[in-house]
Amino acid sequence: MKRNLHLLIIDPQNDFCDLPASHLPVDPVSGRPRAPALPVAGAHQDMLRLAALINRGRAGLTAISVTLDSHHRFDIAHPTYWIAGDGAPVPPFTQISAADVRAERYLPRHPAALPLTLNYLDQLEAAGRYRLMVWPVHCEIGSWGNNVHDDVHAAYGAWEEASLGIVAKLAKGSNPWTEHYSAVMAEVPYADDPDTQFNTKFVDTLAGADQIYVAGEAGSHCVKATVEHIVDHFGDAGASRLALLTDCMSPVAGFEAQYRDFLQAMRARGVQLMRSGDVLPELLANAAR
């Protein structure tokens, strides 16, 4: 009897990939090659390894789910939301705390958003997982950067045709008032927006798998946050069903230590650390069942 082997791909999107020129189409508006907004070093090779795994082991995969970071241009974690106290723009990769806002070092460009912004930052800092980071505008809904890496898209498309299945696509991040690193819950959920709350239905779908392979970008942020939430829900007894494909994910530059700490913490809880070459025999054996 075949095992239920589920591949979970976190945010395999163009904006996160350090794509070579061969993968950069021309923008018809500017006439220049497009460029990823937030490329993670090593991500392109991660995605090529992941695509190769899907292509070679597709008959052994029972299910594939893909999460998609999906933002508006105006977003609390984008420069478009903020202005410095002296009126200057706020550059990407600026961290902003509630104390910064109260001291008017940084302010929301829309004055009416000040109370909501402070409430958000207070809750975010109380949770202790992240401080607000202003990222470049990325994964804007409808943009090329929001699209899936071409090789991965082609690979899971071939899986859909061969298996007569459907890859589940989960968009996250469209609420502009909260960060949404995790695919299953925003950093600060809102009671009036179910899409920011814990996605019990999807996590329960994962719980039905015998093995869940996790790949994607970035290992230091969206992969980390998603897996932490899933493992917390599963508990240590269920964590062993997750396997992180460490050669199919990479950290954001400057966050390598956080990524290493995440891997160590997950291994201590029972999550497996594997490479794509280790997974392929399992998929081929499952296909032969």
Secondary structure in CASP SS format (residue, H / E / C, confidence):
PFRMAT SS
TARGET T0000
AUTHOR 0000-0000-0000
METHOD secondary structure of the structure
MODEL  1
M C 1.00
K C 1.00
R C 1.00
N C 1.00
L E 1.00
H E 1.00
L E 1.00
L E 1.00
I E 1.00
I E 1.00
D C 1.00
P C 1.00
Q E 1.00
N H 1.00
D H 1.00
F H 1.00
C E 1.00
D C 1.00
L C 1.00
P C 1.00
A H 1.00
S H 1.00
H H 1.00
L C 1.00
P C 1.00
V E 1.00
D C 1.00
P C 1.00
V C 1.00
S C 1.00
G C 1.00
R C 1.00
P E 1.00
R C 1.00
A C 1.00
P C 1.00
A C 1.00
L C 1.00
P C 1.00
V E 1.00
A C 1.00
G C 1.00
A H 1.00
H H 1.00
Q H 1.00
D H 1.00
M H 1.00
L H 1.00
R H 1.00
L H 1.00
A H 1.00
A H 1.00
L H 1.00
I H 1.00
N H 1.00
R H 1.00
G H 1.00
R H 1.00
A H 1.00
G H 1.00
L C 1.00
T C 1.00
A E 1.00
I E 1.00
S E 1.00
V E 1.00
T E 1.00
L E 1.00
D E 1.00
S C 1.00
H E 1.00
H C 1.00
R C 1.00
F C 1.00
D C 1.00
I C 1.00
A C 1.00
H C 1.00
P H 1.00
T H 1.00
Y H 1.00
W E 1.00
I E 1.00
A E 1.00
G C 1.00
D C 1.00
G C 1.00
A C 1.00
P C 1.00
V C 1.00
P C 1.00
P C 1.00
F C 1.00
T E 1.00
Q E 1.00
I E 1.00
S C 1.00
A H 1.00
A H 1.00
D H 1.00
V H 1.00
R H 1.00
A C 1.00
E C 1.00
R C 1.00
Y E 1.00
L E 1.00
P E 1.00
R C 1.00
H C 1.00
P H 1.00
A H 1.00
A H 1.00
L H 1.00
P H 1.00
L H 1.00
T H 1.00
L H 1.00
N H 1.00
Y H 1.00
L H 1.00
D H 1.00
Q H 1.00
L H 1.00
E H 1.00
A H 1.00
A H 1.00
G C 1.00
R C 1.00
Y C 1.00
R C 1.00
L E 1.00
M E 1.00
V E 1.00
W C 1.00
P C 1.00
V C 1.00
H C 1.00
C C 1.00
E E 1.00
I C 1.00
G C 1.00
S C 1.00
W H 1.00
G H 1.00
N H 1.00
N C 1.00
V E 1.00
H C 1.00
D H 1.00
D H 1.00
V H 1.00
H H 1.00
A H 1.00
A H 1.00
Y H 1.00
G H 1.00
A H 1.00
W H 1.00
E H 1.00
E H 1.00
A H 1.00
S H 1.00
L C 1.00
G C 1.00
I C 1.00
V C 1.00
A E 1.00
K E 1.00
L E 1.00
A E 1.00
K E 1.00
G C 1.00
S C 1.00
N C 1.00
P C 1.00
W C 1.00
T C 1.00
E C 1.00
H C 1.00
Y C 1.00
S C 1.00
A C 1.00
V C 1.00
M C 1.00
A C 1.00
E C 1.00
V C 1.00
P C 1.00
Y E 1.00
A C 1.00
D C 1.00
D E 1.00
P H 1.00
D H 1.00
T H 1.00
Q C 1.00
F C 1.00
N C 1.00
T H 1.00
K H 1.00
F H 1.00
V H 1.00
D H 1.00
T H 1.00
L H 1.00
A H 1.00
G C 1.00
A C 1.00
D C 1.00
Q E 1.00
I E 1.00
Y E 1.00
V E 1.00
A E 1.00
G E 1.00
E C 1.00
A C 1.00
G C 1.00
S C 1.00
H C 1.00
C H 1.00
V H 1.00
K H 1.00
A H 1.00
T H 1.00
V H 1.00
E H 1.00
H H 1.00
I H 1.00
V H 1.00
D H 1.00
H H 1.00
F H 1.00
G C 1.00
D H 1.00
A H 1.00
G H 1.00
A H 1.00
S C 1.00
R C 1.00
L E 1.00
A E 1.00
L E 1.00
L E 1.00
T H 1.00
D H 1.00
C H 1.00
M C 1.00
S C 1.00
P C 1.00
V C 1.00
A C 1.00
G C 1.00
F C 1.00
E H 1.00
A H 1.00
Q H 1.00
Y H 1.00
R H 1.00
D H 1.00
F H 1.00
L H 1.00
Q H 1.00
A H 1.00
M H 1.00
R H 1.00
A H 1.00
R C 1.00
G C 1.00
V C 1.00
Q E 1.00
L E 1.00
M E 1.00
R C 1.00
S H 1.00
G H 1.00
D H 1.00
V H 1.00
L H 1.00
P H 1.00
E H 1.00
L H 1.00
L H 1.00
A H 1.00
N H 1.00
A H 1.00
A C 1.00
R C 1.00
END
